[in-house]
Amino acid sequence: MFFALIVLFALLGVFENPIAFGFVILSLCIYLYYTKKFVRHQWLLLIMMLILAIGVGALAKGTQKTQLTGEETSLILSVRDHVKINGNRLSAITEISRNGERVVLNYRIRSPEEKDQLRNAIYPGIVCKVSGELLEPTQSRNPNAFDYRAYLQRKDIFWNYEATRIDLDLCTEVKGNLVSQLKRVRQMEINKLEDKLNEGTAAISAALLFGDRNLMAPEILNAYEKTGTVHLLAISGLHVALLAGMCYSLLLRIGLTREKVDLILIISLPLYAVLTGLTPSVNRAVSMLMFFIIARKLRLKVSPLDVFSLAFLFLVLTSPFIIYEPGFQLSFCVSLALILSASGIIGRYDSYLSKLAVVSMIAQLASVPVILSFFYEISLISVMANLLFVPLFSLVILPIVLISYLTSIFFPPSSELFLPLVEFFVTFANQMSAALAGLPISSVIIGKPGISLVLFQLVFLLVTFVIWEKSGKVDRPSRVPLFCLLPMIPILFQLVLPYLSPVGKVVFIDVGQGDSIFIQLPFNRANYLIDTGGTIAFPKEEWEERRDKFEVGEDILLPYLKSEGVRKIDKLVLTHGDMDHIGGASSLLSGVKVKEILLPVAKDRSDLERNIIKKAQSKQIKIIEVGAGSGWKEGDNVFHVISPFEKLDDKNEGSIVLWARFGGKTWLFTGDIGESSEEELVKRFPEMQADVLKVGHHGSKTSSSEIFLESISIDTAVISAGVKNRYGHPHQEVLDRLKNHQVNLYRTDQQGAIIYIFTAESGTFSSWIP
């Protein structure tokens, strides 16, 4: 275990902070020295492991560079991994034949016929000549957002290759090695499941048999995540242990010796890992089982903790950046907690249900720091849900799916007998998961903890397990949760922290071509959101529809708010009815509590506005129509609605315009108003001034007129626009006018999210992308 810790800290020292983690390593060595836990040869091995880890980490970090210029337009690519086809989009990890560099291949499919052809013709091991252009992967554009560029770079991938043409006549099949052939078999079998089974059954079957969740409907996957049972949809240690145990018993029964069975397992386990996608949980389980079998054959006495440490060392030294993957962290954290608790805690409980409850509780507690760091909310019903779903999946669904699949291979006619049974239990599990996820208390948003809070949580977890182990046998399951209240202290502290902070913030969230502005007042007095951004959808045929569609509210806005620990929006200001301003509102209403929605007075509502109003009414959210003269006050912070003055036909000119005073500045949020509304504002409020202007209509040349800028005397302006948007926003005329007025300009298309951190009387602007 200490070797694993030394290697982990050494890698983090190379990748992150050498001084901090060097101090941690030194402290650990001092502890080992004074406690005399190591003898001389162990110290020698420890030093060797430390040097090896530093060397491996430095090599991995030093080789993170591309051999491409970015100007290449024609490449010969070899498909290396599972090809994903989602609607009209094909993507795959590929390798350039001439230099071995990996790139992500993306291609927009043009017809249903081409989709069928590609589905059957593009698979691991195929080599194609492809035309297109290399593009840099997108980086994180908002605080706490997923950094796709960094994710790919940790896999030694530096480019997306956007193909304009894939000529199947120029594709050839290369026999390849065993791994490529197994990956090809995996893809073909997943395709067969998709063809033969209904959507829900195919998705569960692909997840349980091959570790592929790409067929899962987003709403179903979200339900399992909210109930804390999503681990059942991955090939985990439980699945590997069950399958290995079944194979072991079967092979012994047919007369094979233990030595031969062990050899068969050692050979077949890595092949099984490839067939199931080489996910971190599978790699951990397979590695541990293989090391255990090898140790037994060599007559070495090893503990589960030793096998765990060997698996950890093997995986991180062969792929050091894997330590950043949430799946890896979850798998090893939960496994470590269960191993350490096996005899002292779990072993003291007699009944199956009590053991299952305790295992679920330990797994939930051990996973909390990782879950909060990556997903920002925790399930409150995880233990209860696992009591229902673990037996259902491990004793019913997994065996039936496995038997149904095997009979379809060896006895095809009889496989049809199992399909109704599989479909029944899969439908039942999905419906039960959705029902539990729909409960008001299914999950709670906590936010992303800082490193100090994560360490705080780990200390309290350790204390909890020590107390639990020393407490003696607990006969009444109702008393078990009492041991689990201590880890809640850091979480409660994190929940309370915003109410103690004198710091507020304004974040112009980068939602692409649209607006969304989050305002949080000091001491968490109020959270306001002006617009939500939105994804403009173009008409598509059924075959083009993607299973997991990108949606600004779901994929950008909600993750940001959850990462900040925002559970409630006091006022949602929807400035007008355009998609790029309110399209994400529906997802927002589903994800966080909204107390009040402000809409502009208008002659008519768009269909989108009507749908939002309908959903808000179903949730009993207060809806207020506002115009000039409305406003509110929160302490010393003032917000005035200064437009629209009347009901207008033009949605843009009828936008809600807010003048506000907080954080030591005055602010003007102008929606999408143009010159006519600006002139009206100057006419009615000739003395109005503002320090900060949210530039109207994303910097369109019809806004931010010379008269308007001259009148309000701003010193800072923010333009919210999409990167290389098709409207050409912001217009050069607007940029020139702002420059002539010596305005400090921030742009989300160039700098990502724009952030203003403030106290009562002053604040500072910064951008997420420097």
Secondary structure as UniProt FT lines:
FT   HELIX           2..15
FT   HELIX           18..35
FT   HELIX           40..62
FT   STRAND          74..79
FT   STRAND          84..86
FT   TURN            87..88
FT   STRAND          89..96
FT   TURN            97..99
FT   STRAND          102..108
FT   HELIX           112..121
FT   TURN            124..125
FT   STRAND          126..135
FT   TURN            143..144
FT   HELIX           148..153
FT   TURN            154..156
FT   STRAND          157..166
FT   HELIX           168..170
FT   STRAND          172..173
FT   HELIX           178..196
FT   HELIX           199..210
FT   TURN            214..215
FT   HELIX           218..226
FT   TURN            227..228
FT   HELIX           230..233
FT   HELIX           237..253
FT   TURN            254..255
FT   HELIX           258..275
FT   TURN            276..277
FT   HELIX           280..297
FT   TURN            298..299
FT   HELIX           304..318
FT   HELIX           320..324
FT   HELIX           326..341
FT   TURN            342..345
FT   HELIX           346..348
FT   HELIX           352..375
FT   STRAND          377..379
FT   HELIX           382..391
FT   HELIX           392..397
FT   HELIX           398..410
FT   HELIX           412..415
FT   TURN            416..418
FT   HELIX           419..437
FT   TURN            440..441
FT   STRAND          443..445
FT   HELIX           451..470
FT   HELIX           477..484
FT   TURN            486..487
FT   HELIX           488..500
FT   STRAND          504..508
FT   STRAND          517..520
FT   HELIX           522..524
FT   STRAND          527..530
FT   HELIX           542..544
FT   HELIX           553..557
FT   HELIX           558..563
FT   TURN            564..565
FT   STRAND          568..569
FT   STRAND          571..573
FT   HELIX           579..582
FT   TURN            583..584
FT   HELIX           585..591
FT   STRAND          593..594
FT   STRAND          596..600
FT   HELIX           607..618
FT   TURN            619..620
FT   STRAND          622..626
FT   TURN            628..629
FT   STRAND          631..634
FT   TURN            635..636
FT   STRAND          637..643
FT   TURN            651..654
FT   STRAND          657..662
FT   TURN            663..664
FT   STRAND          665..669
FT   TURN            671..672
FT   HELIX           675..684
FT   TURN            686..687
FT   STRAND          692..694
FT   HELIX           696..699
FT   TURN            701..702
FT   HELIX           706..712
FT   STRAND          716..719
FT   TURN            723..724
FT   TURN            726..727
FT   HELIX           732..740
FT   TURN            741..742
FT   STRAND          744..747
FT   HELIX           748..751
FT   STRAND          754..758
FT   STRAND          763..767
//
